[in-house]
């Protein structure tokens, strides 16, 4: 019945993965792996702490620095999110990463809003895995966007959250990328064939912050008509100030110690599909404005299955390939034919 928090990884310094920790605040990709005990793994919590060089280095929420995050458990990809644009030192709107995380769970991406330079941020990745008894292996790849200068005192911790009462298994597979033209077109969002579960929702990300590029979207199996962006934001509760993030803290004042609220993350839209079955790929019709032609859009599905569900076996070889060095030498020598 208990929840247990276990610290499994601590990385510090320039190679920690904290945004801007690399020399000159350069963009960076870090890869780490660690062994964890078996049990009912509900989620992973990433805790980021560090000090930025100047207040203007990050005007967006902390998620604006996260270009991609991929988590692998015992060789299986469980979470694979890639942002389609990053402007952490210029934008003051909600980032694509923070918007996505908080669309699939309350408070999955949050931070302490006490300072424009001293940062403490949290990302909670829902997993829902029953790890076998003994030792399991977790690996992650984190890519961060460049900042104007190097951050100091940086640290990234990873915590396992074990919970005997989690009720679902969550998978965020790799996104489907589509180069779109102006007008209406059909998009087929790829699904991993071996993963169990239904489609809980899909994230659509434009390649820039121009929100008017995506005019309307239709989930073909759930609607006879295309729905405008505003209607989707009504249906997913974004319009109820449902987008929560850390606003621009560089100016101090009212933004400190207070999260900001908005109705959208520019160029980004989460569409709930309410457990859509996977008898087919997720097929959608999307209408793009003329200004959005040739943009590359990312479509990221969210798959949810019951607790304890397991990925099915992928393609397997059914014919044995038997090798024997002695027989090969004998065949090549021709002695067997003498």
N, C-alpha and C positions, 0 to 999 in steps of 0.2 A: 504493500500500500504506500510505501514511502517514496519521496522524491530525494534524490541524492545528487549533489553537485561535486564533480571531480575535476580538478585542474590537471590537464594532460599535456599542455605545451606552453612554454614561455619563450619568446624570442625578443631580443633587444638589439638596439643599435641600428646601423645603416642598412643591415640586411634583414630587419625585423618584419618588413612588409607594411609598416605604418606609412601612410601617404607622405611623400616628401622626405622620407628618412634617407634616401640615397643622396649622394653628393650632388649639390646644386639643386636639390629638390626634384631630380629627374624622375620620369616615369619608370616604374620597375615592376618586374614579375618575380615572385618568390614561390618556392615549392617546399613544403614541409610534410613530414610524415611521422607518425608516432603510434605506439602500441597502446591499446586500451583494454580494460577488463570487459568480460562478457556481461550481458544483462539487457534490460529493456531500455534501449537508447532512444529517448524521446527527441532530443535536439542537441545541437552544438551552439554554444555562445562564444562569439569572438569579442574580446574586450580590447579596445585600442586606447592607449594613453600616450601623450606626447605634447610637445610645445612647438607651435609654429614660429617661424622667424618674424612674421609681422601679421597684423590683423587682416590686412587685405589679401593675404595668401589664399584664404578660403572664405569666400562670401556666400557660398551655398551650404546646404547641410552636408554632413560628413559623407553621406552616400554618394555625393557628387564626385568624390575621389575614387570610388570603386569602379574600375573599368570592367572587371570580371571576377567571379568567384566560383571555383569548381571544387566540389567535395566528393571524394571517393571512399567507399567503405568496403573493405575486403575485396577490392578489385572492381566493384560496381559503382558507376557514377550515380550519385544520389541527388546532386544539386549542381546545376550548370547554368549560371546566369551571366549574360554579357550585356552591358549597357551599349546603346547605339550612338550616344554622344556624351562627352564629359566636358563641362566648362566650370570647374570648381572655383576658379579665381575670377569669374566674370558674372555668372548667373546668380540670381538671388531667389530663384524659384525652387520648388521641390525637385530633387534629382530623380532620374529614372529608377535607380536602384532602390532608394528609400520608398518611392511610390509603390514599386512592385512588392517589396517585403511587407509593407503595411497594408497591402491589398489582400494578402493571403493570411494575415494574422495581425491582431492588434499589438502594436509596440514591438514588432520584430526588428525594426531598425529605429534606434533612438539614441539620444546623447544628452549629456549634461550641458545646459545652456548658460554656463556661468562666466565664460570668458571667450574672447575672440581669438585667443592664442593658445591657452591651455585647454587641450582637448581630452575628453573622455567619452568614448562612443561604444555602442553595443550593437551587435548583429546576432540575431538568433535564427539559426537555420533549422526548420522543422524536418525531421527525418522519420521517426517511427520505425526503428529496426530492432528486431530481437537478435542480439548478438549471441553467438554460441558460447558455451562455457569455455573458459580459458582466455586466450589472448586474441584480440582482433586488431586489424590494422586500419587506420584512418590516414588519408593523405589529402592535402588541399593545395590548390594553386590560386594565388591572389595577385591580380594585376591592378596597379593604381596609376592614376593620372598624374602628370607633372604639376608641381607647385612652383611658385616663383623663386623660392629659396629653400635651403635644407632645414628640416625640422630636427629638434634635439630631444634628448631624454625619451626616446621612443620605445614602446613596448607593445607587443601583441600577445595576448593570452588566449588559449582555447580551453573551454570548459565543456565537459560532457554532462548532460542532464539525463539522469536515469529516472524513469517514472514507470512504476508497475501498472499504472492505469491509463497509459496513452491508448487511444482508440483508433488511430489511423496511421497509415504509411504514406509518406509524401515523396514524390519524385518530381524534380524540375529538370527535364531533359534539355539537350541542346536546342537552340532556336532554329527555326527555318527562316532563311533569308531570301527575300524576293525583291528584285528590281522592278519597280512599278512604273507604269505609264499613266498618262492622264486619262480620266474616265473610269468606267467600271470594269473590273476584271475579277476572275475567280482565283482564289488562293487555296492550296491544299497544305495544311500544316502536318508535317511528318510526326509520327508517334513511334517510340521504340517498341518493336514487336514483342519483346520478351518481358516487358514490365506489366504487372497487374494493375487493375484499377480503372476508374472512370475519369473523365476530363472535368475537373472542377472549374477551370477557367483558362483564359489565354491572354497574355500580355502582348500588345501591339506597340512597337517603338519606332518612331520616325528617326531618321538619321540627323535631324537637327531640331531646334526648338520651335519651328514654325507650326503652330497648332492647327492652322487652317488647311494644311496639306491633305489631311485625312478628313473627307467630308462625311462619309457614312459607311457603316459596316452591317453586313447581314450574315448571321450564322444560318446557313441554308436549312439545316434540319430543325431549326427552332423558330423560324420566322418566314412569313411569306413576303415580307418587304424589308428594305434596308432601313436601318435606324440611324438617325443623325447622331453625331458625337454627343450633343447635349442630352439626348434621350438616354444613351448608354450611361452617361454620368449620373443621370437621375436614377436609373435602374441599379447601378452599383453603389449608390449613396455618396458619390464624390461631391455632388451638388450641395449636400448637407454639411459643407465645410469638412468633408470626409478625408481630405488630404492633410496629414499632420507631418510637420518637419521642423527642423531648426532653421529659422530665418537668418538673414544677414546680421551677424553679431559685431561686425567691424565698427559700427557706429555707436555701440553700447546702448544705453537708455532702456526703453521699454522692452526691447527684444531679449534682454538678459533675463535668465531664470524663467523663461516662458517659451513654450513651443508655438510655432506659427501654424495657421490653418488656411487652407485654400480649397478651391473647387477643382483644380486640375494640376497636373504636371505637364508642361508644354510638350506637345508632340507624342504623348504617351497615353494609352488607354487600356484599362483592364476590363475584360468582358467576362462576367461570370456565366458559366454554362451549366451549373447546377447538376453535376454528376452525369454529364452526357456520356452515353455508352460509346464503346469503340468498335462498333460493327463496321465502321468505315473510318478513313482519315477525317480529321476535322476540316470541313470544307466551308469556305467563307466567300462572300462577294464584298469587295471593297471599292469605294469610289474615291478617286484621287483628283485633287484640283490640278489645274494646268501647271501651277508653280511647283507642284510636287513631283512632276514627271522625272523619271530617272533616279529618284531617291531609292535607297535600299532600306526596306523595312524588315524588322525582326519580329517573328511571331514565336512566343515562348509559352508552351502549354504547361499546365499544372495537373499532375496525375495523383489521384488519391485512392488508396485501397484500404481494406480493413486491416486492423492490427494483426500481425503475424503472417500476412500474405508474403509470398516469395516470388522473386523473378523466375520465369520459366527458363528452361535450358535453351540456349541459342542453337544455331545450326551445328550439327555434330556429324562427324565422319562415320559411315556405317561399314566401310570395307577396311579390313586390316591390311597394313603394308608391312609384310614380314621381311626383314633384312638379315643376311647371314654373310659375314665377310669371308669365311672359309669357302662357302659355296661360290661366292663371286670370283674368288681367285681361281678356283677349280674350273669354273665356266670359261674364264678369260684364257687360262692356259691351254685349253683344248685337251688336257690330259684325259678328261672324262670321255672324250670321243675316240681315243686311241684304241 
